[in-house]
Amino acid sequence: MYRQFFWLFFLVVICFCLPAPLQAKTYWLDPAANNTHRLCTANLPCNSLAYIVKHVDPGDEVILKEGQYPPMIIADIQGTKNKPIAIKAAGKGVVFKPDELFNNRDLVEFRHVQHVVFSGARFSQAKRAAIRLNNSTDVQLIDNHIVNSGVW
């Protein structure tokens, strides 16, 4: 009887002590959000990708809420082949356009990025490239639309 209790107790302790598998996180980005918090949830989104880039892990998702986004640089994030980092539009109203503050030639630049999927955005009026890949590998661009933009 004591032996059975011991083994049952041992199994329960082992189950609670084993680390839980890491859950992929979802971060929300909204260009119109007030960025006084760091939750980056659907109800309290961040307005800057800079914070998210520091915390994103393989398998995580970044959801772009509808709105007009200024040019941005996505740098130094690495997913894995089996767990890419997904950056995707929440709807058809996600638009990247140049703004007065940043005289960027490119609208979105990927720098030193690996295993990232970017999908569902619209790019308009880029002075040069709407999307630029710089020292990056396995970046998948899916269902993005580029209109009225420059060329190299």
C-alpha positions in Angstrom: 0.0 0.0 0.0 2.7 2.5 0.9 4.7 1.5 -2.2 1.7 2.4 -4.4 1.2 5.7 -2.6 4.9 6.5 -3.0 4.8 5.9 -6.8 1.6 7.9 -7.2 3.0 10.7 -5.2 6.3 10.5 -7.2 4.4 10.7 -10.5 2.3 13.7 -9.3 5.4 15.6 -8.2 7.2 14.8 -11.6 4.2 16.1 -13.6 4.1 19.4 -11.7 7.9 19.9 -11.8 8.4 19.4 -15.5 8.5 22.6 -17.4 5.4 23.4 -19.5 5.9 23.7 -23.2 6.4 27.3 -24.3 3.3 28.8 -25.8 3.6 31.1 -28.8 2.8 34.6 -28.0 0.7 37.0 -30.0 1.6 40.7 -30.1 -0.7 43.4 -31.5 0.5 46.5 -33.3 -1.6 49.6 -34.0 -0.1 52.8 -35.5 -2.8 54.9 -33.7 -2.3 53.3 -30.3 -1.2 55.2 -27.2 2.0 53.4 -26.3 2.1 54.0 -22.5 1.9 50.3 -21.8 3.8 47.2 -22.9 1.0 44.6 -23.1 0.7 44.6 -26.9 -2.7 42.8 -26.7 -5.7 43.1 -29.1 -7.3 45.6 -26.6 -4.1 47.4 -25.7 -1.8 47.2 -28.7 1.6 48.7 -29.0 2.3 51.4 -31.6 5.9 50.6 -32.2 7.5 47.5 -33.5 10.7 48.3 -31.6 9.5 46.9 -28.3 8.0 43.8 -29.9 11.2 43.0 -31.8 13.1 42.8 -28.5 10.7 40.2 -27.1 9.5 38.1 -30.1 10.5 34.4 -30.1 10.3 31.6 -32.7 6.6 30.7 -33.3 5.3 34.1 -32.1 2.8 36.2 -34.1 2.7 39.9 -34.7 -0.7 41.1 -35.8 -0.9 44.5 -37.6 -4.2 46.2 -36.9 -5.8 48.2 -39.7 -4.3 51.6 -40.2 -1.6 53.6 -42.0 1.9 52.6 -41.0 5.1 54.7 -41.4 8.2 53.1 -42.9 9.8 50.6 -40.5 12.9 48.5 -40.1 12.4 44.9 -38.9 15.8 43.8 -37.6 17.5 41.0 -35.8 14.7 38.6 -35.3 15.1 34.9 -35.9 12.4 32.3 -36.1 13.2 28.7 -36.9 12.3 26.5 -39.9 9.5 24.8 -37.9 8.5 27.9 -36.0 8.8 31.0 -38.1 7.8 34.4 -36.7 4.6 35.5 -38.4 3.8 39.2 -39.1 0.4 39.5 -40.6 -2.3 42.1 -41.3 -5.5 41.8 -39.4 -7.5 43.1 -42.4 -7.2 44.6 -45.8 -6.7 48.1 -44.3 -3.1 47.7 -43.3 -1.2 50.2 -45.5 2.5 51.3 -45.5 3.2 54.8 -46.9 6.0 57.2 -46.6 5.7 60.0 -44.0 7.2 63.4 -43.5 9.3 62.5 -40.4 11.3 59.7 -42.1 12.4 60.3 -45.6 12.9 56.6 -46.1 13.4 55.2 -49.6 12.0 51.8 -48.6 8.7 51.2 -46.7 9.7 48.0 -44.9 13.2 46.8 -44.6 14.2 43.4 -43.2 17.7 43.4 -41.7 19.4 40.3 -40.4 16.1 38.4 -40.2 15.6 34.6 -40.5 12.5 32.5 -40.9 9.8 35.2 -41.0 6.5 35.2 -42.8 5.1 38.7 -43.6 1.6 38.7 -45.1 -1.5 40.7 -46.0 -0.3 44.3 -46.1 -0.5 46.9 -48.8 2.4 49.2 -49.8 1.9 52.5 -51.6 4.1 55.4 -52.8 7.5 54.0 -51.9 10.2 56.2 -53.2 12.3 53.1 -54.0 11.5 49.6 -52.8 8.3 48.8 -51.0 10.0 45.8 -49.3 13.7 45.5 -48.9 15.6 42.4 -47.8 19.0 43.1 -46.4 21.2 40.1 -45.1 18.1 38.1 -44.4 17.2 34.5 -45.2 13.9 32.6 -45.5 11.6 35.6 -45.5 8.3 34.7 -47.0 6.1 37.4 -48.4 2.6 36.2 -48.9 -0.5 38.1 -50.2 1.0 41.6 -50.0 0.0 44.2 -52.5 2.5 46.9 -53.9 1.0 49.8 -55.8 2.4 53.1 -57.1 5.9 52.6 -55.9 9.4 53.3 -57.2 12.1 51.0 -58.5 15.8 50.7 -57.9 
